[in-house]
């Protein structure tokens, strides 16, 4: 079951924000205080990534989108102004768009994960690799974690946050989360929404996102690709919160 956090409930325009895999919902802590002044924010805590429910495990992309569809249907009449998701969260936006049960005026897929188009044995091997690498991070020292993060971008406090979150993830959440979020399914009859769709990516991750961008272009022909200079994966809302919020404002004008 999703725990859903809401901010700025009295504001007219609604933004749904899905966080990436491997972090808590509070990764949006830098942008929430800015956006809640003008928008109604809906931020679900993905199971297995909720500090208030440490016993929970990751469920599935389908269960998450089903629960969000029910929530948004009951509380927002099935319509929001913006669906935003980063990484795994971007995959959730793709899935909601493809299912077509929730209407939105704007969809932002920030470096969104798309399903591997590979034979199943290969996807399992990739899943095992991702699991082992994440488990290594879970038990790594702060010094070792620091070796894989840019010290000019991330502080010691940031590394402590990463370590705290990794320590909270169960082995089941790590395996199922990474495997399932890379191999989720879309409906056979994909809805082609007429809303504005943007796919954001950092210029430092362009090569890594090539596969995903190709998939999104095939799925949603009207998608616009937006490159963010000087950024890598999931850095816009964490390292450039004011610019991130200004971009949202401009798109929702």
DRENSEKE-603233 format. One line per field, with one value per residue (C-alpha): x, y, z; residue number from 1. Coordinates in steps of 0.2 Angstrom, whole numbers, plus 2048, in hexadecimal, padded with zeros to 3 digits. Example, Ala and Ser with C-alpha at 12.3 -4.5 7.8 and 13.67 -1.06 7.14 Angstrom:
2
u <- 83E;844
v <- 7EA;7FB
w <- 827;824
num <- 1;2
***
This chain:
253
u <- 800;806;808;804;80B;802;807;7FE;7ED;7E4;7ED;7E4;7F1;7F7;808;80B;81D;825;836;844;848;854;84F;842;833;83C;849;83D;840;849;83B;82B;82D;82D;820;813;811;808;804;7FB;809;805;815;813;820;824;822;833;839;830;839;828;825;836;82D;826;82D;82C;81C;81B;819;808;802;809;801;7F0;7F1;7F5;7E7;7DB;7E1;7E1;7D0;7C9;7D1;7D5;7C7;7D4;7DC;7EC;7F6;807;80E;820;82C;83E;847;83C;82F;830;82C;81C;818;81A;80F;801;801;801;7F2;7E9;7DE;7E5;7E4;7F2;7F6;809;814;826;831;841;84E;840;844;83C;839;848;845;850;84E;849;859;863;857;85A;86D;86C;860;86D;87A;870;86B;87D;883;876;879;88B;886;87B;88A;897;8A0;89C;8AD;8AA;899;8A2;8AD;89E;896;89D;8A5;8A2;88F;88C;890;894;882;87B;886;87F;86D;871;879;86A;85E;868;868;855;852;84F;857;845;842;853;851;83F;840;84E;849;836;839;844;838;826;819;80E;7FC;7FA;7F0;7FA;7F1;7F9;7F5;7F4;7FB;80D;81A;82C;83B;849;85A;86B;878;884;878;873;87B;874;863;863;85A;84C;84A;848;83B;831;832;82A;81D;818;81C;818;826;832;844;84C;85E;864;876;882;877;878;86A;85D;867;85A;84F;85D;86B;861;850;84D;850;845;836;838;838;828;820;824;81C;80C;809
v <- 800;811;81F;82F;840;850;862;872;86A;87A;87E;87C;874;862;85A;848;844;832;830;825;813;812;822;828;833;841;842;850;85A;869;86C;868;878;882;879;878;88A;88A;877;869;85C;849;83F;82C;822;813;803;7FD;810;817;81C;81B;809;801;7F0;7F2;7EB;7F1;7EA;7ED;7FB;7F4;7F5;806;80D;804;80C;81D;81C;818;826;833;82D;82F;83F;849;842;839;849;852;860;858;846;847;838;835;825;817;825;829;818;81A;829;81F;811;81D;826;816;80F;820;81F;82F;83F;84C;85C;859;84A;84B;83C;840;833;826;814;80A;7F7;7ED;7E6;7D7;7C4;7BF;7B6;7C6;7D1;7C5;7C6;7DA;7D8;7CE;7DB;7E9;7E0;7DC;7ED;7F5;7E8;7ED;7FF;7FA;7F3;7FF;80C;81F;821;813;81B;82C;824;822;834;844;84D;85E;85A;850;853;848;84B;845;835;832;833;826;81A;81C;818;80A;802;803;7F9;7E7;7DA;7D7;7E9;7EA;7DB;7DD;7F0;7F0;7E1;7E6;7F8;7F4;7E7;7EE;7EB;7F7;7F4;7EC;7FA;809;819;828;837;848;851;859;84C;850;844;84C;846;84D;84F;845;836;838;828;81E;824;821;810;818;827;81C;812;822;829;819;819;82B;834;845;844;853;84F;85C;85B;863;869;864;857;844;838;83F;84F;85D;85D;859;865;872;874;886;883;873;87C;88B;87E;876;888;88C;87C;87E;890
w <- 800;7FB;808;7FF;805;800;801;7FC;7FC;7FA;7E9;7D9;7CE;7D3;7D0;7D3;7D7;7D6;7DD;7D7;7DC;7EB;7F3;7FF;7FA;804;7F6;7F0;800;7F7;7EB;7F6;800;7F0;7E6;7F4;7F4;7E3;7E0;7E8;7E9;7EA;7EE;7F1;7FB;7F1;7FB;801;800;80F;81F;828;823;824;824;812;802;7F0;7E8;7D5;7C8;7C4;7D7;7D9;7C9;7CE;7DF;7D8;7CB;7D9;7E4;7D6;7D0;7E1;7E6;7D6;7CB;7C1;7BB;7C0;7B8;7B8;7BA;7BF;7C2;7C2;7BE;7C4;7C7;7B5;7B1;7BC;7B1;7A1;7A8;7AD;79D;793;79D;79B;7AA;7B1;7A7;7A8;7A0;7A1;7A4;7A8;7A7;7AF;7A9;7AA;7AA;79C;79A;794;782;785;787;799;79E;79A;7A4;7B3;7B1;7B1;7C0;7C9;7C5;7CB;7DB;7DF;7DC;7E7;7F5;7F4;7F6;805;80E;808;813;811;809;7FC;7F8;7F6;7E8;7DD;7E0;7D9;7E8;7E0;7DF;7EF;801;80F;815;804;806;817;810;802;80F;81B;80C;806;817;818;808;80A;7FF;7F8;7F4;7EB;7E0;7DC;7DA;7CE;7C4;7C3;7C0;7B1;7AA;7AD;7A0;797;791;780;77A;77F;781;777;782;77B;78A;789;78D;790;793;79D;79F;7A4;797;7A2;7A1;78E;788;797;793;780;781;78C;781;772;77A;780;76F;767;775;775;764;76B;779;77A;780;78B;78F;7A0;79F;7AC;7B4;7B7;7BD;7C8;7CC;7C6;7D6;7E2;7DC;7D3;7DC;7D8;7C6;7C6;7CE;7C2;7B3;7BA;7BC;7AA;7A4;7AE;7AA
num <- 1;2;3;4;5;6;7;8;9;10;11;12;13;14;15;16;17;18;19;20;21;22;23;24;25;26;27;28;29;30;31;32;33;34;35;36;37;38;39;40;41;42;43;44;45;46;47;48;49;50;51;52;53;54;55;56;57;58;59;60;61;62;63;64;65;66;67;68;69;70;71;72;73;74;75;76;77;78;79;80;81;82;83;84;85;86;87;88;89;90;91;92;93;94;95;96;97;98;99;100;101;102;103;104;105;106;107;108;109;110;111;112;113;114;115;116;117;118;119;120;121;122;123;124;125;126;127;128;129;130;131;132;133;134;135;136;137;138;139;140;141;142;143;144;145;146;147;148;149;150;151;152;153;154;155;156;157;158;159;160;161;162;163;164;165;166;167;168;169;170;171;172;173;174;175;176;177;178;179;180;181;182;183;184;185;186;187;188;189;190;191;192;193;194;195;196;197;198;199;200;201;202;203;204;205;206;207;208;209;210;211;212;213;214;215;216;217;218;219;220;221;222;223;224;225;226;227;228;229;230;231;232;233;234;235;236;237;238;239;240;241;242;243;244;245;246;247;248;249;250;251;252;253
***
